[in-house]
Amino acid sequence: MATLLEVRSVTKRFGGLVANKEVSLAISAGEIVGLIGPNGAGKTTLFNCVTGYTHADAGRIVFAGADITRARPERVSGLGIARTWQLVRTFGRMTVLENVVCGALKRHARVGEARARALRLLEFTGLASREDVVAANLTLADKKRLEIARALATEPRLLLLDEAMSGLTPAETAAAVELVRRIHGELGLALCVVEHVMEVVMPLSQRVVVLDDGEKIAEGPPAEVVRNDAVIKAYLGEHYRGRR
């Protein structure tokens, strides 16, 4: 598979805090990569650097051959990267359909075409029956699903999911996992998934990258990463030793 995203030795500082320290990773077209680590490890900061919401102080980010190290979010989106947020960001006063139309307008200048695209995605994501509901009135699970639908409406090649399953019930989590599998299998997108629930992220991921205190401490297949002593000590906990 061709490399789609390359993060090369990226460092991001906030005053005296080093949120990312020389982080490198690559994501290939059609690949699912899990990005894990304790709170404060730098996962969301890395997403922010990739998507242009903040810029790296050092290093380089390349997407589909284009240098996006200092690109603005709208250019990054135009090139084909979309994301969700750790804390859900919907347009609360707009309907579900209107939210997704906003995303579709990135690729479709005519409202009618954008609306048709949005309706197809509401069907795909299981939100078709809620198209006229004001986003603020949705459950948390449906708000997260709406964020995904809006991101998909921009027609990305790479989708970054930042804790898209946090706070959900077991049944809602299972449905969200199934949606992610459909996005990968039916739409063929590459995904990078930040999650804290190991029972979710490990089966989904083809490869896992682990951050701790801003640095990459491990990378590899899920079965290999959960046996890594540094990962167990920094994040997974001693109870994982018994799973070897």
N, C-alpha and C positions, 0 to 999 in steps of 0.2 A: 504493500500500500504506500502511496506517495505521502510524504510528510506535508501536513496542512499547516500546523502551527509550530513554530520554534521559539522557545523562550531561552535566551542565551545569557547566562550570568547576570540576571536581573537583580538589582539592589534598589530598595526603596526605603528612605529614611523619613521620619517625622520628628524633627528636632534631634534629640539624642537617642530616640528609639529607632532601631533598625528592624523594620517590619518584614522585609525580604532581604536576604543576604546571599548574593551570587547564586540565585535559583536558576536552574536549567531544566527544561523538560521539552518533550516533543509529542505532538499528537498527530496521528496519521488519519487520512481520510477514512471515514467509516468505523473508527475505533471508539470504544468506550473506555475512558480513563477515570479512575477514582482518585480524588485528591483528598487526603485525610490528614488528621493531626489534631492536637488539643486546641481548645479555644485560645486565640491569640497567636496561633502558629504562623499566620500570614496568608491564609488561603484566600480570604475575600480581598485582601490587598492585592494579591497576585491577579485575581479576576479584574480588579479595578485598573491595574496597569495594562492588562491585555485589551480591555475594552475602551480605554482612553479616558476614564473618569478621573484617573490620576496618572502621572507620568513617572516612569522609572528614573532614578538618579544616575544609574549606570546600567550597562548591559544593552541588549537589543532584542526586539520582538519582531518576528517576521511571520506574516500570514499569507499563504498562497503566493509566496515570492515577493510580497510587498512589505516594505519596512513600515511598521505601524507603531514604532517605539514612542513617537510623540504625536500620533494621530489623534484627532478629535473623535468623540463617540459616534458622530454621524458618519464619518468616513469608515470607521471600523464596521459599523452596521452595514454600510453600503457594500463593503467587501465580502460580507457574509458571516459575521459573528453576532450571535444574539445571546442574551443572558436573562436569568431571573435573579431575584434579590433575596438576601438572607432574611430581611424583613419585607414582607409582601408590599409591592408598590403597584396598586391598580389605580385607575382614575375613578375614584369612589362615587362621583356624582353622575358618571356616565353609565349607560347600560353595558351589559356583557358584550353585546354585538358591537356597540360603538367603540369599546376598548380594543377589540380585535381589528376593527376597520382601521383604527389609527396605525396599527402595525402594518396592515396590508397596504396602506397608502405609501409606504416606503418604496414599493415596487410597482404599484398601480396608480397612476395619476388620476384616472377616472373613478369617481366614487362608486359607480355601479360595479365596476370590475373588482374594486377593493371589497365591496360588500359581498359579492359572490364568493371571493376567496375566504373572507371571514366566516361565512356561513358553512363552507366546507370544513373549515378547521374546528368550528364549534361542534359539528357532527363527529369529527375525528376524535376530539378530546372529551366527548361526553357532555357537552354543555348546551346542546341544541335546544333543550327544553327550557333553558334559562336565558335565552338571548335578550329578552326584554327586562330582565331583572337588573336593578341598579347595583353596581358592583359592591358598594358599601354594605349591601344587605346579604351578601353571599356568606356561606360558611368559610372557615379557614381553608378547608380542603378545596372548595371550589374557587376561592381566590387564587390559590397556588396553581390550580389547573388553568385558570384564566390567564395568569402570567405566562404560562407555557404556551397557550394558544396565541397570545399576542406576540410573543417572541417568534413563534413559528411563522406567523403572518409576514414577517420580514424576509422570509425565504432564506434562512441561513444555511451555511455549510457546516458550521460548528455551533453547538448549543452548550452554553455554560449554565449548569444548574447549581445554585447556591442554597443548599439545604431545602430543596423543594419538598421534602417529606417530613421535615421537623414539625413536631406538634400534632401530628395526625394520629388517629386511632389505628390499631392493627389492620382493620378492614380498609380504611382509607389509604394506608401505606401500601397494602397489597395492590389496590387499584392504581395507585401512582406508579408503582414498579411496573405494572403491566403496560401503562401508558408509555413509560420510558422505553420499554422493550419494543413497543409498536413504532415509536419514533425512530428508533435505530433500525429495526427490521424493515418497515414499510417505507420510510422516507429516506433511509440510507445516510442519516446524518452522523457526523462525529459528535461525541458528547464528552464533556468533562464534568464529573459529578462530585460535588462536595457534600458529604453526609457524615453524621456521627454514628448512625446505626450500622454496625458492622454486618449484621445479618442482611442488610439491604445492599450496601455498597460493594461488598465482596462478591456476591453472586452476579451482580450486574457488570462488574468491571472486568475487562480483559487484562488490564495492567493497573497497578496502584502506585501512586507517588505519595510519599509521606513527608510532611513538613513538621518541624519542631523549632520553636523560637526563631522563626524566620528562615531556617535553613532546611534544605532537603537532606533527610537522613536515610532514606531508603527508596528504592524503586524496583518494581518487578511484578511477576504474576501474583495474584492474591494469596495463593497457597504458600508462596515463598515469603511474602511480606509478613504474614501473621506469625512466622517462625523466627523473625529477625529480632535479636536480643535488644537492639537499640529501640525498635518500635514498641516492643513489649514494655520496656522500661519507661519510655516517654509518653506512651499513649494507651496501649491496649490493656495493660495491667497484668499482674502475675498469673491471674486465672487462665490466661491464654497459653501458658506453658504446658498445661495439661492437654492441649489440643494437638500437640506435636504427634 
